[in-house]
Amino acid sequence: MTTATKFDRPIKAPTFRHVSTARRVKNHLATGVVWVCFAIALVPLIWVLWVVLARGFEAIVSADWWGKSLNGVLPEQVAGGVYHAIYGTLVQAAIAALISVPLGVMAAIYLVEYGRGWLARTTTFMVDILAGVPSIVAALFVFAAWISTFGMPQSGLAVSFALVLLMLPVVVRSTEEMLKLVPDELREASYALGIPKWKTILRIVVPTALPGMISGILLAVARVMGETAPVLVLVGYSRSINFDMFDGNMASLPLLIYQEFSNPEAAGQLRVWGAALTLILIIALLYLAAALVNRLLTRNR
């Protein structure tokens, strides 16, 4: 006959003490303060979106808005479109992404996987400094180095170089954070199978962090597309489309908004609000694409 031990007896779950009225009041009060702050922060955002949508909707629904430029259009004439400015915005951001994404990803991989000693500390310090540089400073630096020193003309390529300086720290920081979220157990399991470190990074670490990396890259692209200072300093405005990134004036949506803002005619103000709404829509599409890519890649892993 066996005797019952204390381990054979059912363990009674501990009961929670009664929550006092004062704690419940504090909890409801804190929740209410958070909701009020959220509503207050939401008011200017909704206000701005509503004003831009109300004043720019008439322009973007025009048949010529998405497929024509302002070449030959008079300031007081309600005609033409922003095809040339959309092209300039997209191609300048695309070239900046082609330069900054590989550099930013490789720098983040170095800092997370290999970074030790003074070089890693210096790289981290320089990335932090670059993240706080205003866009006008980046534009002036490119103007001094690319145009004044080397004698290159003002062009869309110079704008892309300035956007690289603004986009690079965002790519480095977002990629670095995603790589840090990869569990060390995956790396150790790969090392235990005799896989070298470079192949572990390429086949294990980067694919695991890829959804977050792509989201961060798309958000960085969306951030630099609305910058105004580089296009004001490094390229002139053109009312017609220019496919040459290396020479000549090139329009973009921020530059078009700046130029048309001085037009007192109703047509000019309509183009200002239409271009602003167009830029918001493009950036919103990039944010939605980032969320969609993140969800698809996470689901397929």
One Martini backbone bead per residue (centre of mass of N, CA, C, O) as a GRO file, in nm:
protein
  301
    1MET     BB    1   0.094   0.038   0.025
    2THR     BB    2   0.054   0.362  -0.068
    3THR     BB    3   0.157   0.679  -0.005
    4ALA     BB    4   0.071   0.998  -0.004
    5THR     BB    5   0.182   1.275  -0.148
    6LYS     BB    6   0.216   1.608  -0.222
    7PHE     BB    7   0.220   1.544  -0.541
    8ASP     BB    8  -0.080   1.403  -0.548
    9ARG     BB    9  -0.196   1.663  -0.492
   10PRO     BB   10  -0.383   1.910  -0.569
   11ILE     BB   11  -0.324   2.221  -0.705
   12LYS     BB   12  -0.395   2.531  -0.601
   13ALA     BB   13  -0.480   2.811  -0.726
   14PRO     BB   14  -0.411   3.122  -0.704
   15THR     BB   15  -0.554   3.398  -0.565
   16PHE     BB   16  -0.665   3.702  -0.626
   17ARG     BB   17  -0.681   4.000  -0.526
   18HIS     BB   18  -0.857   4.259  -0.465
   19VAL     BB   19  -0.928   4.530  -0.642
   20SER     BB   20  -0.904   4.838  -0.589
   21THR     BB   21  -1.058   5.135  -0.646
   22ALA     BB   22  -0.807   5.312  -0.690
   23ARG     BB   23  -0.676   5.138  -0.915
   24ARG     BB   24  -0.912   5.153  -1.113
   25VAL     BB   25  -0.913   5.457  -1.143
   26LYS     BB   26  -0.622   5.485  -1.248
   27ASN     BB   27  -0.658   5.307  -1.496
   28HIS     BB   28  -0.887   5.472  -1.631
   29LEU     BB   29  -0.733   5.738  -1.638
   30ALA     BB   30  -0.494   5.648  -1.814
   31THR     BB   31  -0.664   5.552  -2.053
   32GLY     BB   32  -0.798   5.827  -2.109
   33VAL     BB   33  -0.537   5.989  -2.163
   34VAL     BB   34  -0.442   5.825  -2.407
   35TRP     BB   35  -0.695   5.876  -2.586
   36VAL     BB   36  -0.677   6.184  -2.586
   37CYS     BB   37  -0.394   6.205  -2.712
   38PHE     BB   38  -0.466   6.053  -2.969
   39ALA     BB   39  -0.688   6.251  -3.065
   40ILE     BB   40  -0.510   6.505  -3.076
   41ALA     BB   41  -0.302   6.386  -3.285
   42LEU     BB   42  -0.530   6.328  -3.510
   43VAL     BB   43  -0.641   6.604  -3.591
   44PRO     BB   44  -0.415   6.727  -3.779
   45LEU     BB   45  -0.403   6.492  -3.975
   46ILE     BB   46  -0.698   6.504  -4.076
   47TRP     BB   47  -0.693   6.798  -4.159
   48VAL     BB   48  -0.474   6.783  -4.375
   49LEU     BB   49  -0.602   6.564  -4.551
   50TRP     BB   50  -0.867   6.714  -4.608
   51VAL     BB   51  -0.754   6.970  -4.742
   52VAL     BB   52  -0.593   6.832  -4.967
   53LEU     BB   53  -0.829   6.673  -5.086
   54ALA     BB   54  -1.027   6.910  -5.141
   55ARG     BB   55  -0.808   7.086  -5.323
   56GLY     BB   56  -0.679   6.827  -5.511
   57PHE     BB   57  -0.899   6.647  -5.652
   58GLU     BB   58  -0.955   6.803  -5.917
   59ALA     BB   59  -0.671   6.751  -6.040
   60ILE     BB   60  -0.634   6.425  -6.031
   61VAL     BB   61  -0.905   6.377  -6.222
   62SER     BB   62  -0.765   6.457  -6.455
   63ALA     BB   63  -0.671   6.344  -6.769
   64ASP     BB   64  -0.371   6.506  -6.769
   65TRP     BB   65  -0.220   6.468  -6.495
   66TRP     BB   66  -0.061   6.172  -6.552
   67GLY     BB   67   0.037   6.236  -6.886
   68LYS     BB   68   0.139   6.539  -6.843
   69SER     BB   69   0.276   6.843  -6.874
   70LEU     BB   70   0.373   7.208  -6.857
   71ASN     BB   71   0.423   7.243  -7.149
   72GLY     BB   72   0.287   7.549  -7.260
   73VAL     BB   73   0.161   7.639  -6.994
   74LEU     BB   74  -0.009   7.869  -6.847
   75PRO     BB   75  -0.050   8.002  -6.537
   76GLU     BB   76  -0.382   8.049  -6.593
   77GLN     BB   77  -0.399   7.753  -6.694
   78VAL     BB   78  -0.617   7.471  -6.699
   79ALA     BB   79  -0.356   7.247  -6.745
   80GLY     BB   80  -0.210   6.968  -6.756
   81GLY     BB   81   0.063   6.815  -6.560
   82VAL     BB   82   0.285   6.574  -6.349
   83TYR     BB   83   0.466   6.373  -6.506
   84HIS     BB   84   0.751   6.504  -6.475
   85ALA     BB   85   0.751   6.504  -6.157
   86ILE     BB   86   0.710   6.205  -6.107
   87TYR     BB   87   0.959   6.109  -6.252
   88GLY     BB   88   1.169   6.265  -6.084
   89THR     BB   89   1.099   6.145  -5.808
   90LEU     BB   90   1.139   5.840  -5.875
   91VAL     BB   91   1.432   5.844  -5.997
   92GLN     BB   92   1.580   5.975  -5.760
   93ALA     BB   93   1.497   5.759  -5.548
   94ALA     BB   94   1.606   5.509  -5.699
   95ILE     BB   95   1.905   5.586  -5.709
   96ALA     BB   96   1.937   5.619  -5.404
   97ALA     BB   97   1.864   5.321  -5.344
   98LEU     BB   98   2.091   5.180  -5.515
   99ILE     BB   99   2.313   5.299  -5.322
  100SER     BB  100   2.212   5.273  -5.011
  101VAL     BB  101   2.124   4.978  -4.969
  102PRO     BB  102   2.390   4.818  -4.993
  103LEU     BB  103   2.547   4.989  -4.788
  104GLY     BB  104   2.352   4.960  -4.546
  105VAL     BB  105   2.344   4.650  -4.525
  106MET     BB  106   2.651   4.600  -4.495
  107ALA     BB  107   2.687   4.778  -4.244
  108ALA     BB  108   2.490   4.620  -4.063
  109ILE     BB  109   2.629   4.346  -4.080
  110TYR     BB  110   2.892   4.439  -3.958
  111LEU     BB  111   2.785   4.545  -3.682
  112VAL     BB  112   2.646   4.269  -3.593
  113GLU     BB  113   2.865   4.033  -3.687
  114TYR     BB  114   3.172   4.200  -3.675
  115GLY     BB  115   3.165   4.435  -3.480
  116ARG     BB  116   3.480   4.561  -3.362
  117GLY     BB  117   3.596   4.819  -3.212
  118TRP     BB  118   3.679   5.120  -3.356
  119LEU     BB  119   3.529   5.087  -3.627
  120ALA     BB  120   3.247   5.037  -3.513
  121ARG     BB  121   3.228   5.294  -3.343
  122THR     BB  122   3.268   5.491  -3.578
  123THR     BB  123   3.028   5.399  -3.751
  124THR     BB  124   2.807   5.454  -3.543
  125PHE     BB  125   2.870   5.754  -3.506
  126MET     BB  126   2.829   5.839  -3.807
  127VAL     BB  127   2.535   5.748  -3.829
  128ASP     BB  128   2.426   5.933  -3.609
  129ILE     BB  129   2.512   6.196  -3.744
  130LEU     BB  130   2.365   6.151  -4.019
  131ALA     BB  131   2.073   6.136  -3.894
  132GLY     BB  132   2.101   6.463  -3.799
  133VAL     BB  133   2.114   6.575  -4.078
  134PRO     BB  134   2.017   6.810  -4.264
  135SER     BB  135   1.912   6.854  -4.586
  136ILE     BB  136   2.069   7.120  -4.646
  137VAL     BB  137   2.350   7.007  -4.577
  138ALA     BB  138   2.356   6.783  -4.788
  139ALA     BB  139   2.321   6.973  -5.030
  140LEU     BB  140   2.574   7.152  -4.980
  141PHE     BB  141   2.781   6.926  -4.996
  142VAL     BB  142   2.721   6.839  -5.287
  143PHE     BB  143   2.771   7.115  -5.411
  144ALA     BB  144   3.070   7.142  -5.320
  145ALA     BB  145   3.174   6.862  -5.436
  146TRP     BB  146   3.026   6.823  -5.727
  147ILE     BB  147   3.011   7.123  -5.845
  148SER     BB  148   3.248   7.304  -5.741
  149THR     BB  149   3.491   7.101  -5.757
  150PHE     BB  150   3.412   6.919  -6.033
  151GLY     BB  151   3.207   7.078  -6.232
  152MET     BB  152   2.926   6.985  -6.219
  153PRO     BB  153   2.612   6.978  -6.298
  154GLN     BB  154   2.300   7.039  -6.253
  155SER     BB  155   2.106   6.757  -6.125
  156GLY     BB  156   1.947   6.463  -6.047
  157LEU     BB  157   2.202   6.319  -5.939
  158ALA     BB  158   2.264   6.519  -5.711
  159VAL     BB  159   2.005   6.462  -5.557
  160SER     BB  160   2.063   6.161  -5.505
  161PHE     BB  161   2.314   6.206  -5.330
  162ALA     BB  162   2.162   6.353  -5.103
  163LEU     BB  163   1.959   6.121  -5.046
  164VAL     BB  164   2.169   5.920  -4.949
  165LEU     BB  165   2.245   6.071  -4.684
  166LEU     BB  166   1.943   6.038  -4.573
  167MET     BB  167   1.899   5.717  -4.617
  168LEU     BB  168   2.133   5.551  -4.494
  169PRO     BB  169   2.071   5.556  -4.179
  170VAL     BB  170   1.793   5.418  -4.203
  171VAL     BB  171   1.891   5.152  -4.322
  172VAL     BB  172   2.092   5.075  -4.102
  173ARG     BB  173   1.901   5.077  -3.856
  174SER     BB  174   1.677   4.885  -3.956
  175THR     BB  175   1.864   4.644  -4.024
  176GLU     BB  176   1.996   4.614  -3.748
  177GLU     BB  177   1.738   4.548  -3.586
  178MET     BB  178   1.658   4.294  -3.750
  179LEU     BB  179   1.921   4.130  -3.694
  180LYS     BB  180   1.887   4.128  -3.377
  181LEU     BB  181   1.615   3.946  -3.388
  182VAL     BB  182   1.781   3.714  -3.447
  183PRO     BB  183   1.840   3.425  -3.324
  184ASP     BB  184   2.122   3.269  -3.193
  185GLU     BB  185   2.036   2.971  -3.240
  186LEU     BB  186   2.062   2.974  -3.548
  187ARG     BB  187   2.362   3.025  -3.561
  188GLU     BB  188   2.456   2.786  -3.380
  189ALA     BB  189   2.333   2.560  -3.556
  190SER     BB  190   2.502   2.626  -3.806
  191TYR     BB  191   2.783   2.594  -3.675
  192ALA     BB  192   2.739   2.292  -3.585
  193LEU     BB  193   2.728   2.205  -3.907
  194GLY     BB  194   2.983   2.370  -4.045
  195ILE     BB  195   2.898   2.653  -4.119
  196PRO     BB  196   2.989   2.930  -4.225
  197LYS     BB  197   2.943   3.256  -4.155
  198TRP     BB  198   2.872   3.376  -4.437
  199LYS     BB  199   2.650   3.158  -4.495
  200THR     BB  200   2.474   3.214  -4.250
  201ILE     BB  201   2.405   3.502  -4.325
  202LEU     BB  202   2.293   3.442  -4.617
  203ARG     BB  203   2.087   3.182  -4.534
  204ILE     BB  204   1.970   3.280  -4.238
  205VAL     BB  205   1.968   3.577  -4.140
  206VAL     BB  206   1.860   3.742  -4.380
  207PRO     BB  207   1.593   3.582  -4.439
  208THR     BB  208   1.473   3.632  -4.154
  209ALA     BB  209   1.503   3.967  -4.184
  210LEU     BB  210   1.370   4.058  -4.458
  211PRO     BB  211   1.090   4.184  -4.401
  212GLY     BB  212   1.200   4.423  -4.226
  213MET     BB  213   1.402   4.534  -4.430
  214ILE     BB  214   1.203   4.611  -4.656
  215SER     BB  215   1.032   4.802  -4.490
  216GLY     BB  216   1.262   5.000  -4.419
  217ILE     BB  217   1.335   5.075  -4.713
  218LEU     BB  218   1.058   5.187  -4.802
  219LEU     BB  219   1.046   5.404  -4.580
  220ALA     BB  220   1.302   5.553  -4.671
  221VAL     BB  221   1.200   5.630  -4.950
  222ALA     BB  222   0.949   5.788  -4.853
  223ARG     BB  223   1.107   6.005  -4.696
  224VAL     BB  224   1.286   6.133  -4.946
  225MET     BB  225   1.059   6.224  -5.154
  226GLY     BB  226   0.985   6.504  -4.975
  227GLU     BB  227   1.233   6.657  -5.030
  228THR     BB  228   1.343   7.004  -5.088
  229ALA     BB  229   1.638   7.108  -5.063
  230PRO     BB  230   1.788   6.948  -5.289
  231VAL     BB  231   1.612   7.063  -5.534
  232LEU     BB  232   1.680   7.367  -5.481
  233VAL     BB  233   2.006   7.341  -5.507
  234LEU     BB  234   2.070   7.096  -5.747
  235VAL     BB  235   1.812   7.190  -5.924
  236GLY     BB  236   1.615   7.280  -6.176
  237TYR     BB  237   1.328   7.391  -6.319
  238SER     BB  238   1.082   7.204  -6.518
  239ARG     BB  239   0.795   7.191  -6.747
  240SER     BB  240   0.948   6.952  -6.861
  241ILE     BB  241   1.075   6.663  -6.956
  242ASN     BB  242   1.371   6.482  -6.816
  243PHE     BB  243   1.585   6.198  -6.887
  244ASP     BB  244   1.846   6.344  -6.782
  245MET     BB  245   2.045   6.290  -6.496
  246PHE     BB  246   2.328   6.462  -6.581
  247ASP     BB  247   2.144   6.696  -6.716
  248GLY     BB  248   1.957   6.941  -6.631
  249ASN     BB  249   1.650   7.008  -6.570
  250MET     BB  250   1.429   6.882  -6.294
  251ALA     BB  251   1.143   6.769  -6.192
  252SER     BB  252   0.935   6.773  -5.892
  253LEU     BB  253   0.704   6.778  -5.657
  254PRO     BB  254   0.839   6.974  -5.454
  255LEU     BB  255   0.929   7.181  -5.675
  256LEU     BB  256   0.650   7.242  -5.793
  257ILE     BB  257   0.526   7.352  -5.535
  258TYR     BB  258   0.725   7.588  -5.503
  259GLN     BB  259   0.675   7.726  -5.780
  260GLU     BB  260   0.349   7.744  -5.770
  261PHE     BB  261   0.314   7.913  -5.506
  262SER     BB  262   0.377   8.198  -5.665
  263ASN     BB  263   0.103   8.151  -5.803
  264PRO     BB  264  -0.196   8.345  -5.797
  265GLU     BB  265  -0.347   8.163  -5.952
  266ALA     BB  266  -0.582   7.918  -5.954
  267ALA     BB  267  -0.416   7.712  -6.116
  268GLY     BB  268  -0.167   7.710  -5.929
  269GLN     BB  269  -0.312   7.620  -5.667
  270LEU     BB  270  -0.416   7.355  -5.785
  271ARG     BB  271  -0.132   7.235  -5.839
  272VAL     BB  272  -0.034   7.235  -5.552
  273TRP     BB  273  -0.252   7.043  -5.428
  274GLY     BB  274  -0.219   6.815  -5.634
  275ALA     BB  275   0.082   6.753  -5.575
  276ALA     BB  276   0.046   6.693  -5.275
  277LEU     BB  277  -0.153   6.455  -5.315
  278THR     BB  278   0.033   6.285  -5.491
  279LEU     BB  279   0.258   6.247  -5.281
  280ILE     BB  280   0.082   6.111  -5.067
  281LEU     BB  281  -0.003   5.868  -5.241
  282ILE     BB  282   0.279   5.753  -5.296
  283ILE     BB  283   0.361   5.714  -4.998
  284ALA     BB  284   0.120   5.535  -4.923
  285LEU     BB  285   0.192   5.306  -5.120
  286LEU     BB  286   0.464   5.238  -4.986
  287TYR     BB  287   0.350   5.162  -4.709
  288LEU     BB  288   0.166   4.937  -4.815
  289ALA     BB  289   0.393   4.772  -4.945
  290ALA     BB  290   0.546   4.717  -4.684
  291ALA     BB  291   0.316   4.565  -4.541
  292LEU     BB  292   0.272   4.346  -4.759
  293VAL     BB  293   0.557   4.227  -4.769
  294ASN     BB  294   0.573   4.151  -4.473
  295ARG     BB  295   0.329   3.955  -4.476
  296LEU     BB  296   0.418   3.761  -4.703
  297LEU     BB  297   0.697   3.676  -4.586
  298THR     BB  298   0.589   3.576  -4.312
  299ARG     BB  299   0.391   3.358  -4.432
  300ASN     BB  300   0.627   3.200  -4.618
  301ARG     BB  301   0.825   3.088  -4.384
   0.00000   0.00000   0.00000
